[in-house]
Amino acid sequence: MSHEFRTPLNAVLGFSQLLIDDPELPGKHRQYVEIIDQSGAHLLRLIDGVLSFIQLESEPTLYVPTKLELEAWLRDLLAPFVSQARAKGLSCQLQIAADLPAYIQTDATKLQQILWHLLDNALKFSSQGGMVLRVDWQAESFEPGKIQLEFAVEDTGVGFDPAELQRWFEPFAQTRSSQQPSEGTGIGLALARRAVELLGGQLQAESTPGQGSCFRFAIPVKAETAPTNDRVSRAIAPTSLGLAPGQPAYRLLVATQAAGTSRRLQEFLTPLGFAVEIAASLDHLPECWQRVQPHLVLVEATATAGAAIAACQIRTAPASQWVALIAEDATEDVTGITAYCTATLPLAWPEPALLDTLASCLGAHYLYRQPESRGTELGVPLKAADLQGLPSDWLQALYEATMQIDEGEVRAVVAQLGPEQAQLQQQLLALANDFRFDLLLELMQGALL
């Protein structure tokens, strides 16, 4: 059943992302597509939430450790909530301990799921003020060789009666304070609590009606003092501009059950420099393979795919690399199919994972554009003294824009700084990006004294 939900939604999200990345799309239409993309992603999260709850309750769940660049990972995770909060006139802040370990190892999927649900809950029930994610740590942990990472999500929302606390953690339950129009499913907090328990912690809540709520938990994690040769997870990867010069013209063949999935692969990979052909169906795969003689084939793992792959491999044409695309909710045994393949990918492939797989299988190299910083300069707080020596009329203009909470005008004023103030400019823009007009105002008041 989940396949019927996910397949059309993945097509919507995939093509909306292609449109967003199209430089020729008019700005007004881009905004419409971004709304489609955000709404589709939200709907997919709701479906995944329901399915995840069912899975957590009915199946044993494994702990899958992942290395994280912690601060960058947290900022990337919070970024969508900053945009959504700003649209509601709310603030959304990240406050982290100054000595927070740079790298940790934990189950990133579960931690992301916990924070997503807590932040989504805070945003959903806040109509004024804002929300903040606080992260701290303690050297002592209840598990040897690990530290204790502490999280708190606070909001200034409607709050709830402490007597209703237990009902908030019951799946699909409604409390008096939550009986208002919202986009939730009623299982977010239940999922978050269960995931926290699986990571070795306990989710606790405090709330005051009319003032807001705070959800806290602490989990044991392994601290990594420096990056290793292993891949470090970040929520946002560099953007590929295409294949680097001096490489072969890589031929790819795609065969999936849904035409939209194949088309999305073609639309994504062709501008990067790959020559992509689509097989009309898995039955046509041997014929297309003979004609194209691809360097690599991306094929959906189905009951009939194994026979199609075997038919190709007994031909006399040059051998190809094979990558199996596996649906998240696949019920068929794909072991026999993956035995033919060099690698596997989710059918709803993440772009970085797809490019990494092609690089590994083909030896392909890419040109990259690094993602823009999302406020990482906030790790070194600005002081009023840092603004001394700047023209008084510029300081006054920034003060007035800050007083009016005019983000556009703040950006315009900050843009007037010269290249010698590039670092200061980035720090001020980071404050504006995080909607920290309170800190900007404090800086301006100190600088104008």
Wavefront OBJ file of the C-alpha trace (Angstrom):
o trace
v 0.000 0.000 0.000
v 2.842 2.401 0.837
v 4.271 1.902 -2.663
v 1.039 3.305 -4.140
v 1.471 6.417 -1.982
v 5.186 6.942 -2.424
v 5.576 6.340 -6.169
v 3.387 9.235 -7.399
v 4.654 11.518 -4.649
v 8.279 10.792 -5.523
v 7.481 11.696 -9.134
v 5.906 14.990 -8.014
v 8.889 15.819 -5.812
v 11.447 14.736 -8.390
v 10.048 16.825 -11.237
v 9.338 19.810 -9.011
v 12.998 19.772 -7.973
v 14.069 19.645 -11.615
v 11.891 22.685 -12.324
v 13.301 24.559 -9.332
v 16.833 23.898 -10.620
v 15.911 25.164 -14.111
v 17.498 28.640 -14.496
v 14.968 29.562 -17.202
v 11.943 29.149 -14.910
v 10.393 32.590 -14.207
v 10.611 33.748 -10.604
v 6.848 33.808 -10.067
v 6.463 30.265 -11.382
v 9.453 29.159 -9.295
v 7.588 30.251 -6.166
v 4.575 28.175 -7.203
v 6.756 25.119 -7.821
v 8.513 25.589 -4.477
v 5.105 25.555 -2.770
v 4.254 22.326 -4.621
v 7.598 20.844 -3.599
v 7.236 21.845 0.063
v 3.643 20.613 0.262
v 4.521 17.324 -1.421
v 7.463 16.822 0.911
v 5.204 17.483 3.885
v 2.656 14.958 2.657
v 5.402 12.380 2.143
v 6.623 12.983 5.699
v 3.110 12.384 7.009
v 2.878 9.088 5.127
v 6.348 8.089 6.274
v 5.373 9.004 9.828
v 2.394 6.669 9.843
v 4.422 3.855 8.277
v 7.358 4.463 10.627
v 5.091 4.243 13.639
v 3.703 0.936 12.430
v 7.242 -0.345 11.820
v 8.570 0.800 15.204
v 5.739 -0.966 16.979
v 5.725 -4.184 14.977
v 9.344 -4.884 14.001
v 12.711 -4.906 15.767
v 14.615 -1.751 14.848
v 18.375 -1.776 14.313
v 20.797 0.899 15.461
v 22.590 2.245 12.371
v 25.565 4.431 13.401
v 26.478 7.389 11.209
v 29.244 9.970 11.587
v 27.890 13.527 11.710
v 29.505 16.934 11.386
v 27.264 17.979 14.232
v 26.853 21.763 14.002
v 26.549 21.792 10.213
v 24.114 18.866 10.357
v 21.968 20.692 12.924
v 21.886 23.912 10.898
v 20.943 22.068 7.730
v 18.188 20.246 9.599
v 16.837 23.495 11.077
v 16.964 25.496 7.826
v 13.493 24.487 6.491
v 11.930 25.399 9.838
v 13.585 28.825 9.737
v 11.840 29.514 6.412
v 8.483 28.200 7.626
v 8.723 30.135 10.891
v 9.607 33.326 9.043
v 6.509 32.905 6.867
v 4.415 32.816 10.072
v 6.208 35.835 11.547
v 8.046 33.675 14.095
v 11.686 33.335 15.073
v 13.516 30.020 14.831
v 16.884 29.783 16.544
v 19.678 27.311 17.124
v 21.604 27.718 20.379
v 24.515 25.345 20.839
v 27.226 24.993 23.447
v 30.438 26.723 22.445
v 32.482 23.566 23.068
v 30.086 21.182 21.331
v 32.027 18.243 19.805
v 32.640 18.809 16.109
v 31.886 15.221 15.100
v 29.752 12.521 16.683
v 28.522 9.050 15.838
v 24.876 8.096 16.339
v 21.872 6.838 14.397
v 21.339 9.947 12.263
v 18.026 8.769 10.824
v 16.414 8.345 14.229
v 17.882 11.585 15.599
v 16.637 13.489 12.564
v 13.204 11.910 12.969
v 13.036 12.967 16.633
v 14.042 16.579 16.003
v 11.789 16.889 12.942
v 8.738 15.853 14.942
v 9.561 18.089 17.906
v 10.289 21.129 15.727
v 7.218 20.489 13.597
v 5.110 20.307 16.742
v 6.584 23.583 18.034
v 5.932 25.337 14.733
v 2.415 23.954 14.418
v 1.240 25.234 17.804
v 3.011 28.626 17.808
v 1.337 31.732 16.440
v 3.604 34.340 18.026
v 7.105 34.550 19.426
v 9.081 31.611 18.134
v 10.964 28.425 18.868
v 14.514 27.461 19.732
v 16.567 24.275 19.494
v 19.174 24.106 22.271
v 22.013 21.581 22.193
v 24.474 20.918 25.019
v 26.592 18.001 26.167
v 28.083 16.369 29.252
v 31.309 14.386 29.374
v 29.738 11.816 31.696
v 27.335 9.345 30.119
v 25.483 6.297 31.340
v 27.247 4.295 28.591
v 31.043 3.801 28.852
v 33.102 5.465 26.127
v 30.324 7.877 25.166
v 29.244 11.419 25.995
v 25.733 12.584 26.759
v 24.204 14.865 24.123
v 21.333 16.992 25.439
v 18.573 18.503 23.298
v 15.715 20.867 24.134
v 13.037 22.223 21.785
v 11.222 25.211 23.298
v 8.330 27.204 21.861
v 6.013 30.060 22.817
v 2.932 28.243 21.560
v -0.437 27.489 23.091
v 0.989 25.099 25.670
v -1.061 22.358 27.272
v -2.424 21.312 30.623
v 0.143 19.131 32.466
v -2.724 16.763 33.238
v -2.889 16.002 29.500
v 0.824 15.174 29.251
v 0.475 11.429 28.818
v -2.170 11.816 26.094
v 0.261 13.905 24.056
v 2.445 10.832 23.677
v -0.390 8.532 22.634
v -0.682 7.905 18.859
v -3.582 9.694 17.168
v -4.716 11.179 20.502
v -6.317 14.629 20.705
v -6.005 16.930 23.711
v -8.050 20.033 24.307
v -5.194 22.332 23.359
v -4.453 20.344 20.198
v -8.022 20.347 18.913
v -7.486 23.048 16.343
v -6.841 22.971 12.611
v -3.325 21.687 11.942
v -1.273 19.708 9.453
v -0.319 16.933 11.881
v -1.222 13.270 12.025
v -1.306 12.921 15.800
v 1.643 10.502 15.913
v 4.650 12.845 15.840
v 5.292 12.915 19.581
v 4.592 9.192 19.926
v 7.179 8.511 17.215
v 9.670 10.917 18.788
v 9.337 9.294 22.215
v 9.788 5.791 20.800
v 12.835 6.840 18.743
v 14.420 8.535 21.785
v 13.968 5.316 23.744
v 15.633 3.335 20.954
v 18.632 5.695 21.192
v 18.867 5.103 24.941
v 17.117 8.196 26.302
v 13.808 9.430 27.684
v 11.683 12.225 26.211
v 10.415 14.652 28.853
v 7.987 17.544 28.481
v 7.090 20.694 30.387
v 4.306 23.069 29.419
v 2.267 26.013 30.644
v -1.070 26.808 28.972
v -0.797 30.025 26.997
v 2.980 30.296 27.431
v 4.538 27.404 25.560
v 6.200 24.022 25.887
v 9.644 22.477 26.187
v 10.597 18.934 25.157
v 13.939 17.585 26.388
v 15.943 14.416 25.930
v 19.517 13.222 26.359
v 21.141 10.359 24.461
v 24.557 8.681 24.625
v 26.688 9.263 21.521
v 30.266 8.579 20.548
v 32.362 11.731 20.162
v 34.701 11.892 17.157
v 37.597 14.294 17.686
v 38.450 14.645 13.996
v 37.108 13.598 10.591
v 38.078 10.124 9.455
v 38.374 8.645 6.001
v 34.773 7.492 6.339
v 32.028 9.593 4.803
v 30.684 12.275 7.149
v 26.956 12.884 6.882
v 25.587 16.343 6.176
v 22.028 17.229 5.381
v 23.104 19.380 2.425
v 25.678 18.189 -0.104
v 27.651 20.213 -2.665
v 25.793 20.799 -5.922
v 27.230 19.017 -8.948
v 27.757 21.226 -11.990
v 28.450 18.255 -14.251
v 31.139 15.844 -15.346
v 34.683 17.152 -15.190
v 36.464 17.572 -18.568
v 38.509 14.794 -20.155
v 36.194 11.860 -19.411
v 34.416 9.360 -21.664
v 30.895 10.038 -22.898
v 29.233 7.736 -20.396
v 26.186 5.900 -21.765
v 23.500 4.976 -19.242
v 20.397 2.831 -19.699
v 17.403 3.145 -17.361
v 14.622 0.574 -16.887
v 11.887 1.076 -14.274
v 8.226 0.144 -13.942
v 6.986 3.743 -13.665
v 7.802 5.938 -16.663
v 8.066 8.965 -14.377
v 10.958 7.422 -12.450
v 12.963 6.782 -15.630
v 12.180 10.234 -16.981
v 13.292 11.871 -13.748
v 16.636 10.058 -13.931
v 17.069 11.149 -17.534
v 16.151 14.771 -16.790
v 18.578 14.908 -13.866
v 21.574 13.158 -15.428
v 21.503 14.472 -19.007
v 22.414 18.099 -18.112
v 25.373 16.755 -16.125
v 26.876 15.237 -19.275
v 25.596 11.644 -19.230
v 23.925 10.117 -22.300
v 20.772 8.504 -20.904
v 18.483 6.090 -22.759
v 15.196 4.754 -21.384
v 13.919 1.214 -21.939
v 10.174 1.251 -22.582
v 9.772 -1.638 -20.126
v 11.798 -4.354 -18.440
v 10.788 -6.688 -21.276
v 12.533 -4.324 -23.722
v 15.699 -4.148 -21.613
v 17.756 -6.789 -23.523
v 16.926 -5.186 -26.873
v 17.828 -1.675 -25.662
v 20.950 -2.956 -23.958
v 22.156 -4.541 -27.215
v 21.541 -1.317 -29.127
v 22.963 1.184 -26.620
v 25.798 -0.940 -25.175
v 25.744 1.166 -22.005
v 28.542 1.642 -19.535
v 25.992 1.305 -16.727
v 22.361 0.203 -16.339
v 19.997 1.468 -13.644
v 17.267 -1.144 -13.270
v 14.391 -1.437 -10.830
v 14.574 -4.627 -8.785
v 11.416 -6.583 -9.615
v 10.477 -10.216 -10.104
v 11.163 -9.990 -13.861
v 14.356 -7.931 -13.667
v 16.602 -10.910 -12.929
v 15.679 -12.683 -16.151
v 16.175 -9.477 -18.150
v 19.620 -8.897 -16.650
v 20.628 -12.514 -17.259
v 19.500 -12.224 -20.887
v 21.764 -9.207 -21.335
v 24.782 -10.758 -19.691
v 24.894 -13.781 -21.999
v 25.164 -11.507 -25.057
v 28.514 -10.868 -26.684
v 28.378 -7.090 -26.303
v 30.798 -5.445 -23.834
v 29.919 -5.985 -20.172
v 28.012 -3.277 -18.296
v 27.877 -2.210 -14.699
v 24.456 -2.777 -13.094
v 22.795 -0.797 -10.305
v 19.583 -2.082 -8.725
v 16.933 0.461 -7.733
v 15.037 -0.988 -4.774
v 11.663 0.309 -3.598
v 11.608 1.114 0.110
v 8.540 -1.053 0.618
v 9.587 -3.875 -1.723
v 7.989 -7.181 -0.720
v 9.753 -9.383 -3.287
v 13.031 -11.148 -2.563
v 15.571 -9.174 -4.613
v 18.627 -11.165 -3.524
v 18.844 -12.947 -6.863
v 18.677 -9.631 -8.705
v 21.233 -7.768 -6.607
v 23.683 -10.634 -7.138
v 24.041 -9.389 -10.724
v 24.579 -5.777 -9.612
v 27.612 -3.795 -8.594
v 25.585 -1.521 -6.304
v 22.083 -0.785 -5.056
v 20.146 2.460 -4.559
v 16.724 3.361 -3.177
v 14.144 3.759 -5.935
v 13.513 7.240 -4.509
v 17.212 7.995 -4.957
v 18.836 10.956 -3.202
v 20.863 12.970 -5.708
v 24.197 12.802 -3.784
v 23.867 9.022 -3.365
v 23.144 8.566 -7.070
v 26.170 10.629 -8.103
v 28.400 8.843 -5.584
v 27.284 5.480 -6.962
v 27.994 6.508 -10.557
v 31.401 7.807 -9.510
v 32.195 4.544 -7.725
v 31.021 2.300 -10.561
v 32.336 4.299 -13.514
v 35.205 6.253 -12.009
v 33.405 9.475 -12.973
v 34.575 12.827 -11.595
v 32.431 15.940 -11.141
v 32.776 19.678 -10.886
v 31.035 21.009 -7.757
v 29.555 24.254 -6.498
v 29.676 24.306 -2.706
v 26.406 25.094 -0.901
v 26.024 28.509 0.670
v 26.725 28.742 4.381
v 23.637 28.680 6.561
v 24.806 30.780 9.437
v 27.849 28.771 10.496
v 29.577 32.054 11.339
v 27.276 32.329 14.339
v 29.634 30.007 16.196
v 31.779 33.131 16.890
v 29.361 35.708 18.378
v 29.557 39.278 17.170
v 30.185 42.073 19.650
v 29.293 45.745 19.431
v 33.031 46.480 19.358
v 33.247 44.649 16.019
v 31.141 47.441 14.486
v 33.245 50.311 15.789
v 34.807 52.421 13.091
v 31.944 51.931 10.639
v 30.175 55.081 9.353
v 27.542 56.371 11.774
v 24.958 56.849 9.002
v 25.406 53.194 7.983
v 24.962 52.069 11.597
v 21.855 54.233 11.906
v 20.386 52.779 8.697
v 20.969 49.231 9.934
v 19.483 50.132 13.318
v 16.311 51.505 11.718
v 15.924 48.468 9.437
v 16.382 46.196 12.447
v 13.824 48.123 14.501
v 11.291 47.640 11.687
v 12.186 43.910 11.425
v 12.648 44.503 7.697
v 14.783 41.606 6.521
v 15.077 42.939 2.977
v 16.296 46.341 4.128
v 18.740 44.746 6.577
v 20.205 42.749 3.694
v 20.394 45.865 1.514
v 22.243 47.830 4.189
v 24.642 44.977 4.980
v 25.368 44.604 1.249
v 26.892 48.116 1.312
v 29.883 46.830 3.284
v 33.075 46.602 1.273
v 35.153 43.462 0.581
v 37.416 44.248 3.538
v 34.398 43.596 5.794
v 33.448 40.296 4.096
v 33.518 38.277 7.324
v 31.457 40.864 9.204
v 29.000 40.949 6.309
v 28.574 37.156 6.440
v 28.033 37.229 10.207
v 25.363 39.926 9.964
v 23.616 38.115 7.117
v 23.705 34.911 9.160
v 21.860 36.705 11.965
v 19.277 37.959 9.472
v 18.927 34.477 7.949
v 18.177 33.062 11.402
v 15.750 35.920 12.090
v 17.854 37.044 15.074
v 16.714 40.660 15.042
v 17.011 40.633 18.834
v 20.779 40.119 18.566
v 21.062 42.614 15.716
v 19.233 45.229 17.775
v 21.493 44.579 20.756
v 24.549 45.022 18.533
v 23.222 48.231 17.015
v 22.362 49.739 20.382
v 25.837 48.960 21.693
v 27.570 50.316 18.584
v 25.593 53.576 18.588
v 26.317 54.405 22.245
l 1 2 3 4 5 6 7 8 9 10 11 12 13 14 15 16 17 18 19 20 21 22 23 24 25 26 27 28 29 30 31 32 33 34 35 36 37 38 39 40 41 42 43 44 45 46 47 48 49 50 51 52 53 54 55 56 57 58 59 60 61 62 63 64 65 66 67 68 69 70 71 72 73 74 75 76 77 78 79 80 81 82 83 84 85 86 87 88 89 90 91 92 93 94 95 96 97 98 99 100 101 102 103 104 105 106 107 108 109 110 111 112 113 114 115 116 117 118 119 120 121 122 123 124 125 126 127 128 129 130 131 132 133 134 135 136 137 138 139 140 141 142 143 144 145 146 147 148 149 150 151 152 153 154 155 156 157 158 159 160 161 162 163 164 165 166 167 168 169 170 171 172 173 174 175 176 177 178 179 180 181 182 183 184 185 186 187 188 189 190 191 192 193 194 195 196 197 198 199 200 201 202 203 204 205 206 207 208 209 210 211 212 213 214 215 216 217 218 219 220 221 222 223 224 225 226 227 228 229 230 231 232 233 234 235 236 237 238 239 240 241 242 243 244 245 246 247 248 249 250 251 252 253 254 255 256 257 258 259 260 261 262 263 264 265 266 267 268 269 270 271 272 273 274 275 276 277 278 279 280 281 282 283 284 285 286 287 288 289 290 291 292 293 294 295 296 297 298 299 300 301 302 303 304 305 306 307 308 309 310 311 312 313 314 315 316 317 318 319 320 321 322 323 324 325 326 327 328 329 330 331 332 333 334 335 336 337 338 339 340 341 342 343 344 345 346 347 348 349 350 351 352 353 354 355 356 357 358 359 360 361 362 363 364 365 366 367 368 369 370 371 372 373 374 375 376 377 378 379 380 381 382 383 384 385 386 387 388 389 390 391 392 393 394 395 396 397 398 399 400 401 402 403 404 405 406 407 408 409 410 411 412 413 414 415 416 417 418 419 420 421 422 423 424 425 426 427 428 429 430 431 432 433 434 435 436 437 438 439 440 441 442 443 444 445 446 447 448 449
